[in-house]
Amino acid sequence: MAEIGKVLLIIAFVIIAFGGGLYIRTFLTRRAIFRVIEIFYRHDALGKNGAKTLQELGLERPDLLQRMTKPRDYKQNALQILMKEGIINVDENGRVYMIEEKLDQSLRRKR
């Protein structure tokens, strides 16, 4: 009976650790979404006329050395999510811009 209790305790610990990891990842991604939106507002990259390159916005992908030496940056993940939602678009020259009208109220309130 004592061994079953130990096994159940280990299983519970693994489930809690896995759930905690997912929660932290979701929290950091959501925070990065607000930061990416803030960057677009700060650089006035709203609409096609204000489109900027990822380099101008400071959102370019880090190189291998930067990825190995710095903590994980969730802004790239957030940028992909916003692109899939149609909030951020890419023009024919490869510049990106945000369509403010597509932001829902929860994202606007943090602005």
VMD Tcl script that draws the C-alpha trace (Angstrom):
set ca {
  {0.00 0.00 0.00}
  {2.82 2.41 0.81}
  {4.33 1.90 -2.64}
  {1.02 2.74 -4.33}
  {0.92 5.97 -2.32}
  {4.45 6.85 -3.48}
  {3.58 6.13 -7.11}
  {0.42 8.26 -6.88}
  {2.42 11.07 -5.28}
  {4.97 10.96 -8.11}
  {2.22 10.92 -10.74}
  {0.50 13.89 -9.05}
  {3.81 15.78 -8.94}
  {4.46 15.15 -12.64}
  {0.94 16.31 -13.58}
  {1.30 19.48 -11.47}
  {4.75 20.21 -12.93}
  {3.47 19.72 -16.49}
  {0.43 21.93 -15.85}
  {2.62 24.58 -14.24}
  {4.92 24.59 -17.24}
  {1.99 25.07 -19.60}
  {0.60 27.87 -17.43}
  {3.94 29.71 -17.37}
  {4.35 29.39 -21.14}
  {0.82 30.72 -21.71}
  {1.41 33.61 -19.30}
  {4.69 34.60 -20.97}
  {3.17 34.37 -24.46}
  {0.22 36.55 -23.47}
  {2.57 39.12 -21.93}
  {4.64 39.10 -25.14}
  {1.50 39.72 -27.22}
  {0.88 42.95 -25.30}
  {4.52 43.96 -25.72}
  {4.42 43.37 -29.49}
  {1.23 45.43 -29.77}
  {2.91 48.19 -27.75}
  {5.91 48.13 -30.12}
  {3.61 48.61 -33.12}
  {1.90 51.55 -31.41}
  {5.22 53.10 -30.35}
  {6.58 52.94 -33.91}
  {3.23 54.02 -35.40}
  {3.16 50.92 -37.60}
  {-0.61 51.09 -38.00}
  {-2.02 50.51 -41.47}
  {-0.17 50.08 -44.76}
  {1.15 53.65 -44.73}
  {2.99 53.09 -41.46}
  {4.41 49.65 -42.30}
  {7.90 48.95 -40.95}
  {10.43 46.16 -41.30}
  {10.95 43.73 -38.46}
  {14.43 45.22 -38.00}
  {12.99 48.72 -37.56}
  {10.60 47.38 -34.94}
  {13.29 45.34 -33.17}
  {11.37 42.10 -33.77}
  {13.82 40.24 -36.01}
  {14.64 36.66 -35.15}
  {17.66 36.33 -32.88}
  {20.61 34.45 -34.29}
  {21.87 31.18 -32.84}
  {24.36 32.79 -30.44}
  {21.70 35.15 -29.05}
  {19.28 32.27 -28.58}
  {21.91 30.29 -26.69}
  {23.03 33.11 -24.40}
  {19.78 34.95 -23.61}
  {16.59 33.79 -21.95}
  {13.80 32.76 -24.28}
  {11.98 35.67 -25.92}
  {8.32 34.97 -26.59}
  {7.86 37.98 -28.92}
  {8.44 35.83 -32.03}
  {5.75 33.43 -30.87}
  {3.42 36.36 -30.11}
  {4.10 37.86 -33.54}
  {3.12 34.59 -35.23}
  {-0.09 34.39 -33.19}
  {-1.04 37.97 -34.12}
  {-0.30 37.23 -37.80}
  {-2.52 34.12 -37.74}
  {-5.32 36.19 -36.20}
  {-4.99 38.76 -39.00}
  {-4.10 41.58 -36.59}
  {-0.62 41.96 -38.08}
  {-0.19 41.79 -41.84}
  {2.78 41.77 -44.20}
  {2.78 44.01 -47.29}
  {4.27 43.15 -50.67}
  {7.66 44.60 -49.63}
  {7.90 42.38 -46.55}
  {7.10 45.18 -44.11}
  {4.64 44.56 -41.29}
  {1.81 46.66 -39.95}
  {-0.99 46.27 -37.43}
  {-4.68 46.65 -38.17}
  {-5.95 48.36 -35.04}
  {-9.61 47.65 -35.81}
  {-9.02 43.91 -35.48}
  {-7.84 44.15 -31.87}
  {-10.48 42.90 -29.50}
  {-11.36 44.78 -26.32}
  {-9.09 42.73 -24.04}
  {-6.05 43.63 -26.13}
  {-7.02 47.31 -26.49}
  {-7.50 47.83 -22.77}
  {-3.85 47.00 -22.01}
  {-2.66 49.65 -24.46}
}
mol new
graphics top color blue
foreach p $ca { graphics top sphere $p radius 0.5 }
foreach p [lrange $ca 0 end-1] q [lrange $ca 1 end] { graphics top cylinder $p $q radius 0.2 }
display resetview
